Amino acid sequence: MKHLPHLAMSRLGIKLFLIILVVNVVISGLVFLAVSRSLDQGFIDYLETTQINRAQTLAEGLGEEWQRRGDWQWLRKSRREWHRLVRQQLWPGEGPPPKGIDRRLGDPGDFVLHDANGLPVIGLPPPILPEDGQEPPELNWLPIVSNGQQVGALGYRPPQQLMARMDRIFLARQQRNLSIIVGSLALASLLLAGGLSWWLGRRTRSMALGTRRLTEGDYSIRLAEHGQDELSRLAYDFNVLAATLEANREARQRWVSDIAHELRTPLAVLRGEIEAMQDGIRSMNQDNLHSLSQEVGQLERLVADLRLLAQSDAGALEVSLAPLNLAESLRGRLEDADGWLRDHDIALEMEIPSSAPIRGDIQRLRQLWNNLLDNTCTYTDAPGRLRVWLYVDDQYARVTWEDSAPGVSSEELPRLTERLYRVEGSRSRKSGGSGLGLSIATALVKAHGGRMQPSHSALGGLCWTLEFPLARENMA
């Protein structure tokens, strides 16, 4: 397992090399076949046209030579004269004839001359003449005319016979060229595959190592992000995942620790009072039993809050949504809590319209208002102020809940809805409840399809903005 990343990169390089090599070779082969197929017919047409033109030119030249000499005897005696004549007629000028295919199309051995009686004057070289039972080559014939009279006939090889020789030359050259092309593609593929495998290996090796460390529980690992390509995006997503897992692990550890602390405090009080009664230090009277009942009630509320948050996390929070007027629910709860606020020396200001139709659960909304009121009463210095606004636009009913000093810093605002979080950092239960009130409030707003955002209040404290989607169609 130690060398797994290197093996993976080696396999990746081999795959890249094979893919690029096969694709390039297949493309080269298809191009070669297509070009060869196209050239076959074009090459035959070229040979046929060229051979006919050269044969006609040679036939005209032979007619002129007959008119000047009067017979063919001079050609019967000298094959050199025949070569000279063919060269002179087909390749006029003093320079040597061109090399290559054009030169081979004018080869004297491709022509034969017969006189007016059909007797051979000079013809194909001896190796080409029929022998050992071979069939003589099939020729095309042109008449040789002088002064309107046929004085002979010129035979020449048809293009199909020339192709046997030309094909060998052409195919040999193409095979050589194809071998060069395939070799070049193989080298280019090797270099390209090697470069790609090195580049991808360098980029993915760290990802493989990071993934292994992540699966082993090391959430502090982070990958380098370079460029704007898909691998950089993958590295970014990996870092987000690692950061999320690290934050969740820390939150889970803190959550377990905080719950243990919250449960330990009332249990320690209960144990101490019960032991005091057992030792006879405290008598079992109505006052002492009431104190025990308060601690049990505190435990029940904490367990209920934890159960509500667990249901919210699982998406199983019991909420019975029905058409209701958010304005009536909010106004009614604030009016009922006016005495509670006065006891804490907090002045209430509210501006609530007559109607704000939503789909909601009346009991859960009351629990939401209670949590916000409890938070305000617990953390607002006396004398204080609470200002609650409700306004409605085309899509949402928005509740603005503002209280007076003290406020919190901008760094602490996002953490206010964390479970068991207290701004002062103390775990003293004297400063408030379990530290779950705002987390529960956020879960209740979310269960209604809304959202809850903190900000700084113009009064010097906190401002909570709660948004609930309207449901006008469900209102009478």
C-alpha positions as CSV (number, residue, x, y, z in Angstrom):
1,M,0.0,0.0,0.0
2,K,2.9,2.3,0.5
3,H,3.6,2.5,-3.3
4,L,0.0,2.7,-4.4
5,P,0.1,6.3,-5.7
6,H,3.2,5.5,-7.8
7,L,1.6,2.4,-9.3
8,A,-1.6,4.4,-10.1
9,M,0.5,7.0,-11.9
10,S,2.3,4.3,-13.8
11,R,-0.9,2.8,-15.0
12,L,-2.3,6.1,-15.8
13,G,0.8,6.9,-18.0
14,I,0.5,3.5,-19.8
15,K,-3.2,4.1,-20.5
16,L,-2.5,7.6,-21.8
17,F,0.3,6.3,-24.0
18,L,-1.8,3.5,-25.4
19,I,-4.8,5.7,-26.0
20,I,-2.9,8.4,-27.8
21,L,-0.8,6.0,-29.8
22,V,-3.7,3.9,-30.9
23,V,-5.8,6.9,-31.9
24,N,-2.9,8.5,-33.8
25,V,-2.1,5.2,-35.6
26,V,-5.8,4.6,-36.5
27,I,-6.1,8.1,-37.8
28,S,-3.0,7.8,-39.9
29,G,-4.1,4.4,-41.3
30,L,-7.5,5.8,-42.2
31,V,-6.0,8.8,-43.9
32,F,-3.6,6.6,-45.8
33,L,-6.4,4.2,-47.0
34,A,-8.5,7.2,-48.0
35,V,-5.7,8.9,-49.9
36,S,-4.6,5.6,-51.5
37,R,-8.2,4.8,-52.6
38,S,-8.5,8.3,-54.1
39,L,-5.1,8.1,-55.8
40,D,-5.8,4.7,-57.4
41,Q,-8.4,6.0,-59.8
42,G,-6.8,9.3,-60.3
43,F,-3.4,7.7,-60.9
44,I,-4.8,5.4,-63.6
45,D,-6.5,8.3,-65.3
46,Y,-3.3,10.2,-65.2
47,L,-1.3,7.3,-66.6
48,E,-3.9,6.7,-69.4
49,T,-4.0,10.4,-70.5
50,T,-0.2,10.8,-70.3
51,Q,0.5,7.5,-72.1
52,I,-1.9,8.4,-75.0
53,N,-0.5,11.9,-75.3
54,R,3.1,10.5,-75.5
55,A,2.1,7.8,-77.9
56,Q,0.4,10.3,-80.2
57,T,3.5,12.6,-80.0
58,L,5.8,9.6,-80.8
59,A,3.5,8.5,-83.7
60,E,3.6,11.9,-85.3
61,G,7.4,12.0,-84.9
62,L,7.7,8.6,-86.5
63,G,5.5,9.7,-89.4
64,E,7.8,12.7,-90.0
65,E,10.9,10.4,-89.9
66,W,9.2,8.0,-92.5
67,Q,8.6,11.0,-94.8
68,R,12.2,12.0,-94.5
69,R,13.8,8.5,-94.7
70,G,11.2,6.6,-96.8
71,D,11.5,3.3,-94.8
72,W,12.0,1.7,-91.4
73,Q,15.2,-0.1,-92.2
74,W,17.4,2.3,-90.2
75,L,15.5,1.4,-87.1
76,R,15.8,-2.4,-87.7
77,K,19.6,-2.1,-87.7
78,S,20.1,0.1,-84.6
79,R,18.2,-0.1,-81.3
80,R,20.2,3.0,-80.2
81,E,18.5,5.0,-82.9
82,W,15.2,3.9,-81.5
83,H,16.1,5.1,-78.0
84,R,17.4,8.3,-79.4
85,L,14.2,8.9,-81.4
86,V,12.0,8.2,-78.5
87,R,14.0,10.5,-76.3
88,Q,14.0,13.3,-78.9
89,Q,10.3,13.1,-79.5
90,L,9.2,12.7,-75.9
91,W,11.9,14.8,-74.2
92,P,12.9,17.5,-76.6
93,G,16.0,19.6,-75.7
94,E,19.5,18.9,-74.9
95,G,19.1,18.0,-71.2
96,P,18.6,14.5,-69.9
97,P,15.0,13.3,-69.4
98,P,13.5,13.8,-65.9
99,K,13.7,11.1,-63.3
100,G,10.8,9.4,-61.5
101,I,7.4,8.4,-62.8
102,D,7.3,10.8,-65.8
103,R,10.6,9.3,-67.0
104,R,9.3,5.8,-66.7
105,L,6.1,6.7,-68.7
106,G,8.4,7.5,-71.6
107,D,10.5,4.4,-71.5
108,P,11.3,3.1,-75.1
109,G,10.6,-0.4,-73.8
110,D,7.0,0.5,-73.4
111,F,6.5,1.0,-77.2
112,V,6.7,-1.3,-80.3
113,L,6.8,-0.3,-84.0
114,H,5.3,-2.4,-86.8
115,D,5.5,-1.6,-90.5
116,A,2.6,-1.2,-92.9
117,N,2.4,-4.9,-93.3
118,G,2.2,-5.6,-89.6
119,L,5.7,-6.9,-89.3
120,P,7.7,-5.9,-86.3
121,V,10.3,-3.2,-86.9
122,I,11.5,-2.7,-83.3
123,G,9.6,-3.7,-80.2
124,L,9.8,-4.6,-76.6
125,P,13.1,-5.7,-75.1
126,P,13.8,-9.4,-75.1
127,P,12.9,-10.0,-71.4
128,I,9.4,-8.7,-72.1
129,L,8.9,-10.8,-75.2
130,P,6.8,-13.9,-74.7
131,E,8.9,-16.9,-73.8
132,D,8.5,-20.1,-71.9
133,G,4.9,-20.2,-72.8
134,Q,4.1,-16.7,-71.4
135,E,1.4,-14.7,-73.1
136,P,2.6,-11.7,-75.1
137,P,1.7,-8.3,-73.5
138,E,-1.6,-6.8,-74.7
139,L,-0.9,-3.4,-76.4
140,N,-2.9,-0.4,-77.6
141,W,-2.2,0.7,-81.2
142,L,-2.0,4.0,-83.0
143,P,-1.6,4.3,-86.8
144,I,1.5,6.1,-88.2
145,V,0.5,8.3,-91.1
146,S,2.6,10.1,-93.7
147,N,1.1,12.1,-96.5
148,G,-2.3,10.6,-95.8
149,Q,-1.0,7.0,-96.0
150,Q,-0.6,4.6,-93.1
151,V,3.0,3.6,-93.1
152,G,3.1,1.7,-89.8
153,A,1.5,1.2,-86.4
154,L,2.8,2.2,-82.9
155,G,1.9,-0.1,-80.0
156,Y,2.1,1.0,-76.4
157,R,1.4,-0.5,-73.1
158,P,-2.0,0.3,-71.5
159,P,-2.0,2.0,-68.1
160,Q,-3.1,-1.2,-66.3
161,Q,0.2,-2.9,-67.3
162,L,2.2,0.1,-66.3
163,M,0.5,0.0,-62.9
164,A,2.3,-3.2,-62.0
165,R,5.6,-1.4,-62.1
166,M,4.3,1.9,-60.8
167,D,2.5,0.3,-57.9
168,R,5.8,-1.2,-56.6
169,I,7.4,2.2,-56.7
170,F,4.4,4.0,-55.2
171,L,3.7,1.5,-52.5
172,A,7.4,1.2,-51.5
173,R,7.5,5.0,-51.1
174,Q,4.2,5.1,-49.2
175,Q,5.2,2.3,-46.9
176,R,8.4,4.1,-46.1
177,N,6.5,7.4,-45.5
178,L,3.9,5.6,-43.4
179,S,6.6,3.9,-41.4
180,I,8.2,7.4,-40.8
181,I,4.7,8.8,-39.8
182,V,3.9,5.9,-37.4
183,G,7.3,6.2,-35.9
184,S,7.0,9.9,-35.4
185,L,3.5,9.5,-33.9
186,A,4.8,6.8,-31.6
187,L,7.6,9.1,-30.4
188,A,5.2,12.1,-30.1
189,S,2.7,9.9,-28.3
190,L,5.4,8.7,-25.9
191,L,6.5,12.3,-25.2
192,L,2.9,13.5,-24.8
193,A,1.8,10.6,-22.7
194,G,4.9,11.0,-20.5
195,G,4.3,14.7,-20.1
196,L,0.6,14.2,-19.3
197,S,1.2,11.4,-16.9
198,W,3.9,13.4,-15.1
199,W,1.6,16.4,-14.9
200,L,-1.4,14.5,-13.8
201,G,0.6,12.3,-11.5
202,R,2.0,15.4,-9.7
203,R,-1.5,16.8,-9.4
204,T,-3.2,13.7,-8.4
205,R,-0.6,12.2,-6.1
206,S,-1.2,14.8,-3.5
207,M,-5.0,14.2,-3.9
208,A,-4.5,10.5,-3.3
209,L,-2.4,11.1,-0.3
210,G,-4.8,13.7,1.0
211,T,-7.8,11.3,0.5
212,R,-6.0,8.6,2.4
213,R,-5.2,10.9,5.3
214,L,-8.8,12.1,5.2
215,T,-10.2,8.6,5.5
216,E,-7.8,8.0,8.4
217,G,-9.4,10.9,10.3
218,D,-6.8,13.7,9.6
219,Y,-9.1,16.5,8.6
220,S,-6.4,19.1,8.8
221,I,-5.0,18.1,5.4
222,R,-5.4,20.8,2.6
223,L,-4.5,20.5,-1.1
224,A,-2.8,23.2,-3.1
225,E,-5.0,25.0,-5.6
226,H,-3.4,26.0,-8.8
227,G,-5.1,27.5,-11.9
228,Q,-8.8,27.4,-12.9
229,D,-9.1,23.9,-14.3
230,E,-11.2,20.9,-13.1
231,L,-8.4,19.6,-10.9
232,S,-8.2,22.9,-9.2
233,R,-11.9,22.8,-8.6
234,L,-11.6,19.3,-7.3
235,A,-8.9,20.4,-4.9
236,Y,-11.1,23.3,-3.8
237,D,-14.0,21.0,-3.1
238,F,-11.7,18.6,-1.3
239,N,-10.5,21.4,1.0
240,V,-14.1,22.5,1.6
241,L,-15.0,18.9,2.5
242,A,-12.0,18.6,4.8
243,A,-12.8,21.9,6.5
244,T,-16.4,20.9,6.9
245,L,-15.5,17.5,8.4
246,E,-13.0,19.2,10.7
247,A,-15.5,21.8,11.9
248,N,-18.2,19.0,12.4
249,R,-15.8,17.0,14.4
250,E,-14.9,20.0,16.6
251,A,-18.5,20.9,16.9
252,R,-19.4,17.3,17.8
253,Q,-16.7,17.2,20.5
254,R,-17.7,20.5,21.9
255,W,-21.4,19.5,21.7
256,V,-20.8,16.3,23.7
257,S,-18.6,18.2,26.2
258,D,-21.2,21.0,26.6
259,I,-24.1,18.5,27.0
260,A,-22.1,16.6,29.6
261,H,-21.5,19.9,31.5
262,E,-25.1,20.9,31.3
263,L,-26.3,17.6,32.5
264,R,-23.6,17.4,35.2
265,T,-24.7,20.6,36.9
266,P,-28.3,19.8,37.8
267,L,-27.4,16.2,38.5
268,A,-24.7,17.3,41.0
269,V,-27.2,19.6,42.7
270,L,-29.7,16.8,42.9
271,R,-27.1,14.4,44.3
272,G,-25.9,16.9,46.8
273,E,-29.4,17.7,48.1
274,I,-30.4,14.1,48.3
275,E,-27.3,13.1,50.2
276,A,-27.8,16.0,52.6
277,M,-31.4,14.7,53.3
278,Q,-30.0,11.2,53.7
279,D,-27.4,12.4,56.2
280,G,-30.0,14.4,58.1
281,I,-28.3,17.7,57.3
282,R,-31.4,18.9,55.5
283,S,-34.9,17.9,56.4
284,M,-37.3,16.5,53.8
285,N,-39.8,19.3,53.8
286,Q,-41.8,21.1,51.1
287,D,-39.2,23.7,50.4
288,N,-36.4,21.2,49.9
289,L,-38.6,19.0,47.7
290,H,-39.5,22.1,45.6
291,S,-35.8,22.8,45.0
292,L,-35.4,19.2,43.8
293,S,-38.4,19.6,41.6
294,Q,-36.8,22.7,40.0
295,E,-33.6,20.8,39.2
296,V,-35.6,18.0,37.7
297,G,-37.6,20.5,35.6
298,Q,-34.4,22.0,34.3
299,L,-33.2,18.5,33.2
300,E,-36.5,17.9,31.5
301,R,-36.3,21.2,29.6
302,L,-32.7,20.5,28.5
303,V,-33.7,17.0,27.3
304,A,-36.7,18.4,25.5
305,D,-34.5,21.0,23.8
306,L,-32.0,18.4,22.7
307,R,-34.7,16.2,21.4
308,L,-36.1,19.1,19.3
309,L,-32.7,19.9,17.8
310,A,-32.2,16.2,17.0
311,Q,-35.5,16.0,15.2
312,S,-34.6,19.2,13.3
313,D,-31.3,17.7,12.2
314,A,-33.1,14.5,11.1
315,G,-35.8,16.5,9.2
316,A,-38.4,15.0,11.5
317,L,-39.4,18.0,13.6
318,E,-43.1,17.8,14.3
319,V,-44.7,20.9,12.8
320,S,-48.3,21.1,11.7
321,L,-48.5,23.8,9.1
322,A,-51.8,25.5,8.6
323,P,-53.0,28.9,7.4
324,L,-52.6,31.5,10.1
325,N,-52.0,35.2,10.7
326,L,-48.4,35.8,11.8
327,A,-49.3,39.3,12.9
328,E,-51.9,38.0,15.4
329,S,-49.5,35.4,16.8
330,L,-46.7,37.9,17.3
331,R,-48.9,40.7,18.7
332,G,-50.7,38.4,21.1
333,R,-47.5,36.9,22.5
334,L,-45.8,40.4,23.0
335,E,-48.9,41.7,24.7
336,D,-48.9,38.7,27.1
337,A,-45.2,39.2,27.8
338,D,-45.5,42.9,28.5
339,G,-45.5,42.4,32.3
340,W,-42.5,40.0,32.0
341,L,-40.6,42.7,30.1
342,R,-41.5,45.4,32.7
343,D,-40.2,43.1,35.5
344,H,-36.8,43.2,33.7
345,D,-37.1,47.0,33.2
346,I,-37.3,46.6,29.4
347,A,-39.6,48.9,27.4
348,L,-41.5,47.4,24.5
349,E,-42.1,49.1,21.1
350,M,-43.9,47.3,18.3
351,E,-45.2,48.1,14.9
352,I,-47.2,45.2,13.6
353,P,-49.8,45.4,10.7
354,S,-53.1,43.7,10.9
355,S,-52.4,40.8,8.5
356,A,-49.5,38.7,7.6
357,P,-50.8,35.4,6.2
358,I,-48.4,32.4,6.3
359,R,-48.6,28.6,6.8
360,G,-47.4,27.9,10.3
361,D,-47.8,26.0,13.6
362,I,-49.3,28.2,16.3
363,Q,-47.6,26.3,19.1
364,R,-44.2,26.3,17.5
365,L,-44.5,30.0,16.7
366,R,-45.3,30.6,20.4
367,Q,-42.2,28.6,21.3
368,L,-40.2,30.7,18.9
369,W,-41.4,34.0,20.5
370,N,-40.7,32.7,24.0
371,N,-37.1,31.8,23.1
372,L,-36.5,35.3,21.6
373,L,-38.1,37.0,24.6
374,D,-36.0,34.8,27.0
375,N,-32.9,35.8,25.1
376,T,-33.7,39.5,25.3
377,C,-34.6,39.4,29.0
378,T,-31.5,37.4,29.9
379,Y,-28.9,39.4,28.0
380,T,-30.3,43.0,27.8
381,D,-29.1,45.4,30.5
382,A,-31.7,47.3,32.5
383,P,-33.1,49.8,31.7
384,G,-33.4,48.4,28.2
385,R,-35.6,48.5,25.0
386,L,-37.1,46.0,22.7
387,R,-38.4,47.0,19.3
388,V,-40.3,44.6,17.1
389,W,-41.4,45.4,13.6
390,L,-43.4,43.3,11.2
391,Y,-43.6,44.3,7.5
392,V,-44.9,42.4,4.5
393,D,-43.7,42.6,0.9
394,D,-44.7,40.6,-2.2
395,Q,-43.1,37.3,-1.1
396,Y,-42.2,37.4,2.6
397,A,-43.4,38.5,6.0
398,R,-40.3,39.9,7.8
399,V,-40.0,40.3,11.6
400,T,-37.3,42.6,12.9
401,W,-36.4,42.0,16.6
402,E,-34.1,44.6,18.0
403,D,-32.9,45.1,21.6
404,S,-30.6,47.5,23.4
405,A,-27.1,47.0,24.7
406,P,-25.0,45.0,25.2
407,G,-24.2,43.9,21.7
408,V,-21.7,41.4,20.4
409,S,-18.7,41.7,18.1
410,S,-18.9,41.1,14.4
411,E,-16.8,37.9,14.8
412,E,-19.3,36.4,17.3
413,L,-22.4,37.1,15.2
414,P,-22.3,34.0,13.1
415,R,-21.8,31.8,16.2
416,L,-24.8,33.0,18.1
417,T,-27.0,30.2,16.8
418,E,-24.4,27.5,17.6
419,R,-25.6,25.1,20.2
420,L,-24.6,25.7,23.8
421,Y,-22.7,28.8,22.7
422,R,-22.6,31.8,25.1
423,V,-20.9,35.1,24.2
424,E,-19.3,35.6,27.5
425,G,-17.7,32.1,27.2
426,S,-18.9,31.2,30.7
427,R,-20.7,27.9,31.5
428,S,-22.4,29.5,34.5
429,R,-26.1,28.8,34.4
430,K,-26.7,32.0,36.2
431,S,-26.2,34.0,33.0
432,G,-29.0,32.2,31.2
433,G,-30.5,28.9,30.1
434,S,-28.9,26.0,28.4
435,G,-27.5,28.0,25.5
436,L,-29.9,26.2,23.1
437,G,-32.6,28.9,22.8
438,L,-31.3,30.6,19.6
439,S,-30.4,27.3,18.0
440,I,-34.0,26.1,18.6
441,A,-35.4,29.5,17.3
442,T,-33.4,29.0,14.1
443,A,-34.6,25.4,13.7
444,L,-38.3,26.6,14.2
445,V,-38.0,29.3,11.6
446,K,-36.4,26.8,9.2
447,A,-39.3,24.4,9.8
448,H,-41.6,27.1,8.6
449,G,-39.6,27.5,5.3
450,G,-38.0,30.7,6.5
451,R,-34.6,31.9,7.7
452,M,-33.2,33.9,10.7
453,Q,-30.2,36.2,10.4
454,P,-28.4,38.2,13.1
455,S,-27.0,41.7,12.8
456,H,-26.1,44.7,14.9
457,S,-29.0,46.7,16.3
458,A,-29.3,50.5,16.0
459,L,-30.3,50.3,19.7
460,G,-26.9,49.0,20.6
461,G,-27.7,45.3,21.0
462,L,-28.7,42.6,18.6
463,C,-31.1,42.6,15.6
464,W,-32.7,39.4,14.4
465,T,-34.4,39.4,11.0
466,L,-36.9,36.5,10.5
467,E,-38.4,35.9,7.1
468,F,-41.5,33.8,6.5
469,P,-42.8,33.0,3.0
470,L,-46.3,34.3,2.5
471,A,-49.3,32.1,1.7
472,R,-52.0,34.4,0.5
473,E,-53.8,31.7,-1.4
474,N,-54.6,29.9,1.9
475,M,-56.1,32.9,3.6
476,A,-59.9,33.4,3.5
